[in-house]
Amino acid sequence: MRKVLAIAAWLAMTSAVAGVAHADEVGGFKNDWTGNRIVVEAIADPKVQGITCHLTHFDRSVIDRLRKGNWFEDPSNSSIACRQTGPLVIGDIKTDQAGEEVFSERASLVFKSIAVRRIYDKKNDSLIYVAYSRQVQDASAKMSVTTVPLYNNNASWTGRKP
């Protein structure tokens, strides 16, 4: 058990050090009689001013946890939409094919999280944001994608545009 707690502490510390964005809950509603909720969070990209992503995900109720067990885990389902919400100023972002993680939130006590990754599409001059589930085992293929075009948006780069 101490090993699991040490891993959880390390994961929390590394995501905090990595400069991952913070989510603000902006809405939510119950979607069934047991009290399960759909939560809507706003995430500002920490390296791209003027872009806000809205992430929706499931939050299990106590009644649902009692009925189905599995107390410490929420489903991996999520959806994302990112839009320009101000003047675009692009900082020092990774422009390789893997991009970089901009947000991560736990969906279980230790082993599962929902993450958001930004990828720069140079050919189409766009930023792609992918929301996905990450698990240590039994990985989930649940994901959602959105694109913010930079073409004709007067985006400025703090460094040199790739």
ROSE-4610 file (N, C-alpha, C; in Angstrom, 1 decimal, always signed):
// ROSE-4610
residu = [M/M/M/R/R/R/K/K/K/V/V/V/L/L/L/A/A/A/I/I/I/A/A/A/A/A/A/W/W/W/L/L/L/A/A/A/M/M/M/T/T/T/S/S/S/A/A/A/V/V/V/A/A/A/G/G/G/V/V/V/A/A/A/H/H/H/A/A/A/D/D/D/E/E/E/V/V/V/G/G/G/G/G/G/F/F/F/K/K/K/N/N/N/D/D/D/W/W/W/T/T/T/G/G/G/N/N/N/R/R/R/I/I/I/V/V/V/V/V/V/E/E/E/A/A/A/I/I/I/A/A/A/D/D/D/P/P/P/K/K/K/V/V/V/Q/Q/Q/G/G/G/I/I/I/T/T/T/C/C/C/H/H/H/L/L/L/T/T/T/H/H/H/F/F/F/D/D/D/R/R/R/S/S/S/V/V/V/I/I/I/D/D/D/R/R/R/L/L/L/R/R/R/K/K/K/G/G/G/N/N/N/W/W/W/F/F/F/E/E/E/D/D/D/P/P/P/S/S/S/N/N/N/S/S/S/S/S/S/I/I/I/A/A/A/C/C/C/R/R/R/Q/Q/Q/T/T/T/G/G/G/P/P/P/L/L/L/V/V/V/I/I/I/G/G/G/D/D/D/I/I/I/K/K/K/T/T/T/D/D/D/Q/Q/Q/A/A/A/G/G/G/E/E/E/E/E/E/V/V/V/F/F/F/S/S/S/E/E/E/R/R/R/A/A/A/S/S/S/L/L/L/V/V/V/F/F/F/K/K/K/S/S/S/I/I/I/A/A/A/V/V/V/R/R/R/R/R/R/I/I/I/Y/Y/Y/D/D/D/K/K/K/K/K/K/N/N/N/D/D/D/S/S/S/L/L/L/I/I/I/Y/Y/Y/V/V/V/A/A/A/Y/Y/Y/S/S/S/R/R/R/Q/Q/Q/V/V/V/Q/Q/Q/D/D/D/A/A/A/S/S/S/A/A/A/K/K/K/M/M/M/S/S/S/V/V/V/T/T/T/T/T/T/V/V/V/P/P/P/L/L/L/Y/Y/Y/N/N/N/N/N/N/N/N/N/A/A/A/S/S/S/W/W/W/T/T/T/G/G/G/R/R/R/K/K/K/P/P/P]
num = [1/1/1/2/2/2/3/3/3/4/4/4/5/5/5/6/6/6/7/7/7/8/8/8/9/9/9/10/10/10/11/11/11/12/12/12/13/13/13/14/14/14/15/15/15/16/16/16/17/17/17/18/18/18/19/19/19/20/20/20/21/21/21/22/22/22/23/23/23/24/24/24/25/25/25/26/26/26/27/27/27/28/28/28/29/29/29/30/30/30/31/31/31/32/32/32/33/33/33/34/34/34/35/35/35/36/36/36/37/37/37/38/38/38/39/39/39/40/40/40/41/41/41/42/42/42/43/43/43/44/44/44/45/45/45/46/46/46/47/47/47/48/48/48/49/49/49/50/50/50/51/51/51/52/52/52/53/53/53/54/54/54/55/55/55/56/56/56/57/57/57/58/58/58/59/59/59/60/60/60/61/61/61/62/62/62/63/63/63/64/64/64/65/65/65/66/66/66/67/67/67/68/68/68/69/69/69/70/70/70/71/71/71/72/72/72/73/73/73/74/74/74/75/75/75/76/76/76/77/77/77/78/78/78/79/79/79/80/80/80/81/81/81/82/82/82/83/83/83/84/84/84/85/85/85/86/86/86/87/87/87/88/88/88/89/89/89/90/90/90/91/91/91/92/92/92/93/93/93/94/94/94/95/95/95/96/96/96/97/97/97/98/98/98/99/99/99/100/100/100/101/101/101/102/102/102/103/103/103/104/104/104/105/105/105/106/106/106/107/107/107/108/108/108/109/109/109/110/110/110/111/111/111/112/112/112/113/113/113/114/114/114/115/115/115/116/116/116/117/117/117/118/118/118/119/119/119/120/120/120/121/121/121/122/122/122/123/123/123/124/124/124/125/125/125/126/126/126/127/127/127/128/128/128/129/129/129/130/130/130/131/131/131/132/132/132/133/133/133/134/134/134/135/135/135/136/136/136/137/137/137/138/138/138/139/139/139/140/140/140/141/141/141/142/142/142/143/143/143/144/144/144/145/145/145/146/146/146/147/147/147/148/148/148/149/149/149/150/150/150/151/151/151/152/152/152/153/153/153/154/154/154/155/155/155/156/156/156/157/157/157/158/158/158/159/159/159/160/160/160/161/161/161/162/162/162]
x = [+0.8/+0.0/+0.9/+2.0/+2.9/+3.4/+3.7/+4.3/+3.2/+2.0/+0.9/+0.8/+0.8/+0.7/+1.9/+3.1/+4.3/+4.1/+3.6/+3.4/+2.4/+1.3/+0.3/+0.9/+1.7/+2.3/+3.2/+4.0/+5.0/+4.2/+3.1/+2.3/+1.7/+1.2/+0.6/+1.7/+2.9/+4.0/+4.5/+4.6/+5.2/+4.2/+2.9/+1.9/+1.9/+2.1/+2.2/+3.4/+4.5/+5.8/+5.8/+5.1/+5.1/+4.3/+3.7/+3.0/+1.7/+1.0/-0.2/-1.3/-2.2/-3.3/-4.2/-5.0/-5.9/-7.3/-8.3/-9.6/-10.5/-11.4/-12.5/-13.8/-14.5/-15.9/-16.8/-17.4/-18.3/-19.7/-20.0/-21.4/-21.4/-22.6/-22.9/-24.3/-24.7/-26.1/-26.3/-27.3/-27.6/-28.3/-27.9/-28.4/-29.3/-29.5/-30.4/-30.8/-31.7/-32.3/-31.4/-30.2/-29.3/-28.4/-28.4/-27.5/-26.2/-26.0/-24.8/-24.9/-23.7/-23.6/-22.7/-23.0/-22.1/-21.5/-20.2/-19.5/-18.8/-18.9/-18.3/-17.3/-16.0/-14.9/-14.3/-13.8/-13.1/-11.6/-10.8/-9.4/-8.7/-7.9/-7.1/-5.8/-5.4/-4.1/-3.0/-2.1/-1.1/+0.0/+0.1/+1.1/+0.6/-0.8/-1.4/-2.5/-2.2/-3.2/-4.3/-5.5/-6.6/-7.4/-7.0/-7.7/-8.3/-9.5/-10.2/-10.8/-10.5/-11.1/-12.2/-13.3/-14.3/-14.4/-14.2/-14.1/-15.3/-16.1/-17.2/-16.8/-17.2/-16.9/-18.0/-18.0/-19.0/-18.5/-19.4/-19.1/-20.1/-19.7/-20.6/-21.1/-22.3/-23.0/-22.7/-23.0/-22.8/-23.8/-25.0/-26.0/-25.4/-24.9/-24.4/-23.2/-22.3/-21.2/-21.6/-22.7/-23.2/-23.8/-24.5/-25.2/-24.2/-23.1/-22.2/-20.9/-20.6/-19.3/-18.2/-17.0/-15.9/-15.9/-15.8/-15.9/-15.0/-13.8/-12.8/-12.6/-13.5/-13.3/-14.5/-14.3/-15.3/-15.1/-16.2/-16.0/-15.0/-14.5/-13.5/-14.1/-15.4/-16.0/-15.8/-15.4/-15.2/-15.4/-15.6/-15.7/-15.0/-14.5/-13.8/-14.1/-14.2/-14.3/-13.4/-12.5/-11.6/-11.9/-11.9/-12.2/-11.3/-11.2/-10.5/-11.4/-10.9/-11.7/-11.0/-9.9/-9.2/-8.1/-7.3/-6.2/-5.2/-4.8/-3.9/-2.4/-1.8/-0.4/+0.2/+1.0/+1.5/+2.8/+3.0/+4.3/+5.2/+6.1/+7.0/+6.4/+5.7/+5.0/+5.8/+5.6/+6.3/+5.5/+6.3/+5.7/+6.0/+6.5/+6.7/+5.4/+5.4/+4.1/+3.4/+4.2/+3.5/+2.9/+3.3/+2.8/+3.1/+2.2/+2.5/+1.2/+1.2/+0.0/-0.2/-1.5/-1.8/-2.7/-3.3/-4.2/-4.3/-4.4/-4.6/-5.4/-6.4/-7.3/-7.6/-7.5/-7.7/-9.2/-9.4/-10.7/-10.8/-9.7/-9.8/-8.8/-8.7/-7.8/-6.4/-5.9/-4.5/-4.3/-4.9/-4.5/-5.1/-6.1/-6.7/-6.9/-6.6/-6.8/-7.4/-8.0/-8.4/-7.4/-6.8/-5.8/-6.1/-5.5/-5.7/-4.3/-4.1/-2.8/-3.0/-2.0/-2.1/-1.0/-1.4/-0.5/-0.6/+0.5/+0.5/+0.6/-0.4/-0.4/+0.1/+1.4/+2.1/+1.5/+1.2/+0.7/-0.7/-1.5/-2.8/-2.9/-1.8/-1.7/-2.8/-2.9/-3.9/-3.4/-4.1/-3.8/-4.9/-4.4/-5.3/-5.3/-6.5/-6.5/-7.3/-6.6/-7.2/-7.4/-8.6/-9.0/-9.0/-8.3/-8.2/-8.1/-8.4/-8.3/-6.9/-6.3/-5.0/-5.2/-4.9/-4.9/-3.6/-3.2/-2.0/-2.2/-3.4/-3.7/-5.1/-5.4/-6.7/-7.0/-6.0/-6.1/-7.4/-8.0/-9.2/-8.9/-9.7/-9.5/-10.5/-11.1/-12.0/-11.3/-11.7/-11.1/-12.0/-11.6/-12.4/-11.4/-11.7/-10.7/-11.4/-10.7/-11.2/-10.0/-10.2/-9.2/-9.5/-8.4/-8.5/-7.6/-8.2/-7.4/-6.7/-5.4/-4.7/-4.7/-5.0/-5.1/-6.0/-5.5/-6.3/-6.8/-6.2/-6.6/-5.6/-4.6/-3.6/-2.9/-2.6/-1.9/-0.4/+0.0/+1.4/+2.1/+3.4/+4.3/+5.3/+5.5/+6.5/+7.9/+8.1/+9.4/+9.1/+9.9/+9.8/+8.8/+7.9/+6.9/+7.6/+7.2/+7.8/+7.5]
y = [-1.2/+0.0/+1.3/+1.2/+2.4/+2.7/+1.6/+1.8/+2.5/+2.1/+2.7/+4.2/+4.5/+5.9/+6.7/+6.1/+6.8/+7.1/+6.1/+6.4/+7.5/+7.5/+8.5/+9.9/+10.0/+11.2/+11.7/+10.8/+11.1/+11.6/+11.0/+11.4/+12.8/+13.0/+14.3/+15.4/+15.1/+16.1/+16.4/+15.3/+15.6/+16.3/+16.1/+16.9/+18.3/+18.6/+20.0/+20.7/+20.0/+20.6/+20.8/+20.0/+20.1/+21.3/+22.1/+23.3/+23.0/+22.0/+21.6/+22.6/+22.9/+23.8/+23.4/+24.3/+24.1/+24.3/+23.4/+23.5/+24.2/+25.0/+25.7/+25.1/+24.6/+24.1/+25.3/+25.3/+26.3/+25.9/+24.6/+24.2/+22.7/+22.2/+20.8/+20.5/+19.3/+19.0/+17.5/+17.1/+15.7/+15.2/+14.0/+13.4/+12.1/+11.7/+10.6/+10.7/+9.8/+9.9/+9.5/+8.8/+8.5/+9.6/+10.7/+11.9/+11.9/+11.0/+11.1/+12.5/+13.0/+14.4/+14.4/+15.3/+15.7/+17.1/+17.1/+18.3/+19.0/+20.3/+21.1/+22.0/+21.8/+22.6/+23.4/+24.6/+25.5/+25.4/+25.2/+25.0/+26.0/+26.9/+27.9/+27.2/+27.2/+26.7/+27.5/+26.9/+27.8/+28.4/+27.8/+28.4/+29.0/+29.1/+29.7/+30.6/+31.9/+32.9/+33.0/+33.1/+33.3/+32.1/+30.9/+29.7/+29.1/+28.8/+28.1/+26.8/+25.8/+24.5/+24.2/+23.6/+23.2/+21.7/+21.0/+19.6/+19.2/+18.2/+17.6/+16.2/+15.8/+14.4/+14.0/+12.7/+12.1/+12.1/+12.4/+12.3/+11.4/+10.3/+9.3/+9.7/+9.4/+9.7/+8.6/+8.9/+8.0/+6.8/+7.1/+6.0/+5.0/+5.6/+4.8/+3.9/+4.5/+3.8/+2.7/+2.9/+1.8/+0.7/+1.1/+0.1/-0.8/-0.2/-0.8/-1.2/-0.7/-0.9/+0.0/-0.4/+0.3/+1.8/+2.0/+3.2/+4.3/+4.0/+5.0/+5.4/+5.1/+5.3/+5.9/+6.9/+7.4/+6.9/+6.9/+6.4/+7.3/+6.8/+7.6/+8.5/+8.5/+9.3/+10.7/+11.4/+12.9/+13.4/+14.7/+15.4/+16.8/+17.3/+18.6/+19.4/+20.7/+21.7/+22.9/+23.3/+24.5/+25.5/+26.8/+27.9/+29.1/+30.0/+31.2/+32.1/+32.6/+33.5/+34.8/+35.1/+36.3/+36.4/+37.4/+37.5/+36.3/+35.7/+34.5/+34.9/+34.5/+34.7/+33.3/+32.8/+31.4/+31.4/+30.8/+30.8/+29.7/+29.2/+28.2/+26.8/+26.4/+25.1/+24.1/+22.8/+21.7/+21.6/+21.4/+21.4/+20.0/+19.0/+17.7/+17.0/+15.8/+15.1/+14.6/+14.5/+14.1/+15.2/+16.5/+17.6/+17.6/+18.2/+18.2/+18.2/+17.6/+17.6/+19.0/+19.4/+20.7/+20.6/+19.4/+19.2/+17.8/+17.4/+16.1/+16.1/+15.2/+15.2/+13.7/+13.4/+12.0/+11.6/+10.3/+9.7/+8.5/+8.2/+7.2/+7.6/+6.8/+7.1/+7.2/+6.2/+6.2/+6.0/+5.1/+4.5/+5.1/+6.0/+6.5/+8.0/+8.6/+10.1/+10.4/+11.6/+12.2/+13.3/+13.2/+14.2/+14.9/+16.1/+16.9/+17.2/+16.9/+17.1/+18.0/+19.0/+19.9/+19.5/+19.4/+19.1/+20.2/+20.7/+21.7/+21.1/+21.4/+20.9/+22.0/+21.9/+22.9/+23.1/+22.0/+22.0/+22.8/+22.6/+23.2/+24.4/+24.8/+25.9/+25.9/+24.8/+24.6/+24.0/+24.2/+23.6/+22.5/+21.3/+20.2/+19.9/+19.7/+19.3/+18.0/+17.0/+15.7/+15.4/+15.1/+14.6/+13.1/+12.4/+11.0/+10.4/+9.2/+8.5/+7.8/+7.8/+7.2/+6.2/+4.9/+4.0/+3.2/+2.7/+1.9/+0.5/-0.1/-1.3/-1.2/-2.1/-2.1/-0.7/-0.2/+1.1/+1.3/+2.5/+2.8/+3.6/+3.3/+4.0/+5.2/+5.6/+6.7/+8.0/+8.8/+10.1/+11.0/+12.3/+13.3/+14.3/+14.9/+15.8/+17.1/+18.2/+19.5/+20.3/+21.2/+21.9/+23.4/+24.2/+25.6/+26.1/+26.6/+27.1/+28.4/+28.5/+29.7/+30.6/+30.0/+30.7/+31.9/+33.1/+34.4/+34.8/+34.3/+34.7/+35.6/+36.1/+37.1/+36.6/+35.3/+34.7/+35.2/+35.6/+36.0/+35.0/+34.8/+33.8/+34.6/+34.1/+34.8/+34.5/+33.4/+33.0/+33.0/+32.3/+32.2/+31.1/+31.4/+30.5/+29.3/+28.1/+26.9/+26.8]
z = [+0.0/+0.0/+0.0/+0.7/+0.8/-0.6/-1.4/-2.7/-3.6/-3.5/-4.3/-3.9/-2.6/-2.2/-2.7/-2.7/-3.1/-4.6/-5.4/-6.8/-7.1/-6.3/-6.5/-6.1/-5.1/-4.7/-5.8/-6.4/-7.4/-8.7/-9.0/-10.2/-10.0/-8.8/-8.5/-8.6/-8.0/-8.0/-9.4/-10.3/-11.6/-12.5/-12.3/-13.1/-12.7/-11.4/-10.9/-11.4/-11.4/-11.9/-13.4/-14.1/-15.6/-16.1/-15.2/-15.7/-16.4/-15.9/-16.5/-16.1/-17.0/-16.7/-15.6/-15.1/-14.0/-14.7/-14.2/-14.7/-13.7/-14.2/-13.4/-13.8/-12.8/-13.1/-13.4/-14.6/-15.0/-15.1/-15.0/-15.0/-14.7/-14.6/-14.4/-14.1/-14.3/-14.1/-13.8/-13.1/-12.8/-14.1/-14.5/-15.7/-15.5/-14.2/-13.9/-12.5/-12.1/-10.8/-9.6/-9.9/-8.9/-8.5/-9.2/-8.9/-9.6/-10.6/-11.5/-12.2/-12.4/-13.0/-14.2/-15.1/-16.1/-15.7/-15.6/-15.2/-16.4/-16.4/-17.5/-16.9/-17.4/-16.9/-18.0/-17.6/-18.6/-18.3/-19.3/-19.2/-20.1/-19.6/-20.4/-20.7/-22.0/-22.3/-21.7/-20.9/-20.2/-21.1/-22.4/-23.3/-24.5/-24.6/-25.7/-25.2/-25.1/-24.7/-25.7/-25.3/-26.2/-26.6/-26.0/-26.3/-25.0/-25.0/-23.8/-24.3/-23.6/-23.9/-22.8/-23.3/-22.4/-22.4/-21.3/-21.1/-20.3/-20.8/-20.1/-19.7/-18.5/-18.0/-17.0/-16.7/-15.8/-14.4/-13.4/-12.0/-11.4/-10.9/-10.3/-8.9/-8.7/-7.4/-6.4/-5.1/-4.0/-4.3/-4.7/-5.0/-6.0/-7.1/-8.2/-7.7/-6.9/-6.3/-5.4/-4.6/-3.8/-4.6/-5.7/-6.5/-7.3/-7.9/-8.8/-8.2/-7.0/-6.4/-7.1/-7.1/-7.7/-7.2/-6.0/-5.3/-5.8/-6.2/-6.5/-7.9/-8.8/-10.2/-10.9/-11.7/-12.6/-14.0/-14.8/-16.2/-17.0/-18.0/-18.8/-19.9/-20.0/-21.0/-20.8/-21.9/-21.9/-23.3/-23.3/-24.6/-24.5/-25.6/-25.5/-26.7/-26.4/-27.5/-27.1/-28.0/-27.8/-28.8/-28.4/-29.3/-28.9/-29.9/-29.6/-28.8/-27.7/-26.8/-26.5/-27.3/-27.1/-28.2/-28.1/-29.1/-28.9/-30.0/-29.9/-29.7/-28.6/-28.4/-28.1/-29.0/-28.8/-28.2/-27.1/-26.4/-26.9/-26.0/-26.4/-26.3/-27.4/-27.4/-28.1/-27.8/-28.5/-29.8/-30.9/-32.2/-32.9/-32.1/-32.7/-32.8/-33.4/-33.6/-32.3/-31.2/-30.0/-29.2/-29.6/-28.9/-27.4/-26.6/-25.1/-24.4/-23.2/-22.3/-21.7/-21.7/-21.2/-19.9/-19.7/-18.6/-18.2/-17.0/-16.5/-15.2/-15.1/-14.0/-13.6/-12.4/-12.0/-12.2/-12.6/-12.8/-11.9/-11.1/-10.1/-9.0/-8.0/-6.8/-7.3/-8.1/-8.5/-10.0/-10.6/-11.9/-13.1/-13.0/-14.3/-14.2/-15.4/-15.5/-16.8/-16.9/-18.2/-18.5/-19.7/-20.0/-21.3/-21.5/-22.7/-23.3/-24.6/-25.2/-26.4/-26.6/-27.7/-28.7/-30.0/-31.1/-32.1/-32.6/-33.6/-35.0/-35.9/-37.2/-38.1/-38.5/-39.2/-40.6/-41.3/-42.7/-42.8/-41.8/-41.8/-40.8/-40.3/-39.4/-38.3/-37.6/-36.6/-35.3/-34.2/-33.0/-32.7/-32.5/-32.2/-30.7/-30.1/-28.7/-28.6/-28.0/-27.8/-26.4/-26.0/-24.6/-24.7/-23.7/-23.7/-22.3/-22.2/-20.9/-20.8/-19.7/-19.5/-18.3/-18.5/-17.4/-17.4/-16.3/-16.2/-16.8/-16.7/-17.3/-17.9/-18.8/-19.5/-20.1/-20.9/-21.4/-22.2/-22.1/-22.7/-24.0/-25.1/-26.3/-26.4/-25.4/-25.4/-25.5/-26.6/-26.8/-27.5/-27.5/-28.2/-28.8/-29.9/-30.6/-31.0/-31.0/-31.4/-32.0/-33.0/-33.6/-33.6/-33.4/-33.4/-34.6/-35.7/-36.8/-36.5/-36.9/-36.7/-37.9/-39.1/-40.3/-40.2/-40.6/-40.6/-39.2/-38.2/-36.8/-36.2/-37.0/-36.5/-35.2/-35.3/-34.1/-34.1/-32.9/-32.8/-32.0/-32.3/-31.6/-30.8/-29.6/-28.7/-29.2/-29.9/-30.5/-32.0/-32.7/-34.2/-34.5/-35.4/-35.9/-36.6/-36.3/-36.9/-38.4]
